Amino acid sequence: MTAAIETRGLSKQYRRTWALRDCTLAIPQGHVVGLVGPNGAGKTTLLRLATGGLMATRGTISVLGEPPAAGPAQLARVGFVAQDTPAYARMRVADHLRLGAWLNPGWDDELARRRIAQVGLDPRQRAGSLSGGQRAQLALTLALAKRPELLLLDEPVASLDPLARREFLRSLMEAVAEHSTSVVLSSHLVTDLERVCDYLIVLVASQVRVAGEVSELLATHYRLAGPRRDPGTLPAGQDVIEESHTDKQSTLLIRTGEPIHDPAWTVTPVSMEELVLAYMNPANDIPARRPQLGVAS
Amino acid sequence: MIRLTWLQFRTQAFAALAAMAAFAVLLAATGPHLASLYAASGLSGCHVDSCQSLAGSFDAEVSTYTSLYVISVGIILLAPAIIGLFWGAPLIARELETGTSDLAWNQSVTRTRWLAVKLTVVGLTAMAVTEALSLMQGWWAAPLGRAVTDGAPQGPLSQDRFTQLVFATHGITPLGYAAFAFALGVTVGALIRRTIPAMAVTLALFLALQIAMPLWIRPHFASPDRTVIATAGGFEAGGATGPGGTTLTLVATSLPGQPGAWILSSGPVNAAGQPVSTTPAACDAPSIASSPDFYGCLTSHGIREAISYQPASRYWPFQWAETGLYLALALALAGYCFRRLNRRRS
């Protein structure tokens, strides 16, 4: 099965600054992928490279096995909702649906109308008078009714209040489950994504810090607490992600594929939020791992 | 894609249609009267001797239409600029500015096709609108043009076809201007990415070219013909007394035997063909300088008038050359827009 998104050494430079650097990823299809990182980490750049809205400075990217935006057929397979969920202010909601029907051969008009009714949008209303949440729903409807195989959403809930946020993600998940669409959605807050995503990518300072299935990540990360100890003395295969020490105690967050036998440690599982925060902390020196090119499942 | 283009463009299209209708009504209401004035003037088929005076009285009768003439010509001159500003500049810039490019360019339509349809539909409409305005005004002003052919003196209403205002508003040049101004607006919008600044820059660039064209470019479409004729009536003479004697300027306003020729430059020369800048002392006496003998005196001193001009027969070649130049520029700009959109720096 081809990867939803596969990149090798993908880099994007704006004038002097690198927005994305040496990004090597293989995101399998069939996942809801959370792309998490602080503001300015390169999330938008990565998503735009995947839509074909940007050209890479170096490296390669393929989306569903083809170069992004290679042609009408490839464009039809990928849906994209930009960060500010744009809509034509002077056009009515119904006009947006007509636009979608005209420009997309795979347009599902029934789905579009049903969703518009579900989220309570008036087809006669002009998009300029919609609230942020309503506009986000309109943009999502356009992207969903296109019936893409891969849906990319850039900070879809950033501008929404907590209630609208939950409603938006709920309706997204319903629609995605119905058509088994692969989704990549970005956010700078892990709490937004915790409940919906089953695959995680943490992007910090234009570099990928960790990527993998959530269940696999949670099963291989542990918090160790015990008497003070130099992390360098840990057995091979235990990578320290985060460490903190007092005079007598050490607390470590480690990644390992093997069981921990050392009885000196008190081992506790980590939550997704802890894990993401540890990877996002720029003070932590993440040990290099072999990029996971093998596509799972 | 054509349907989307229409959906987004229809407001502007209706505005243009309304403006054209108003223009047509204004001209249709006054055109027949203008034509009847010409028919009654007796200019058509007049004898050479009487033409001049008949034309003079015709000019006086139609002088009430001067403002309408100037306004209609102004509208045709401004139409391409307005199109470049309001149709061209926002075409890409507004999409980028409001972020709707993310919507438009993530449907199952490539950017190339999106731009091709937009440029074709809006660009052809722009050309059609401008040329329609020009044809309507041309119909309305036809009696004035015939009066010029009949020998009416040059005035605000009766000008040769080669005069800048007439050349730029009739024939096929409006097609070229409209296409170029539109493509220029689109290109500047794609580069600046903000609508209002793009409009300002488009206007500045378009005006600059429209001013440069008749002054420095159009005269060189073909190397001008040159002739040397005897000094006689039909010149605007001038001079100023200075320490070296009285300077001499002689500007030809028409060329005998070459009606409608575009005179590029003219000035007095001596028998050897060298330019003359001072009036011979013998012709400088006040009694002579203001009399018809002045020209006789100049002639007796071997002074003749050198004129470089484009003959009237070059009107259509020049129309084609200028329109072709503008269309070529428009196509080059459009080509650049395609490249720019596909380089995807957005």
Interface residues (C-beta under 8 A of the other chain):
Chain A: T51 G52 G53 L54 M55 A69 G71 P72 A73 L75 A76 V78 G79 F80 A82 D84 P86 A87 Y88 A89 M91 D95 R98 L99 G100 W102 L103 N104 P105 G106 A139 L142 A143 K146
Chain B: M1 R3 L4 L7 Q8 T98 G99 T100 S101 D102 L103 W105 N106 Q107 S108 V109 T110 R111 R113 R343 R344 R345 S346
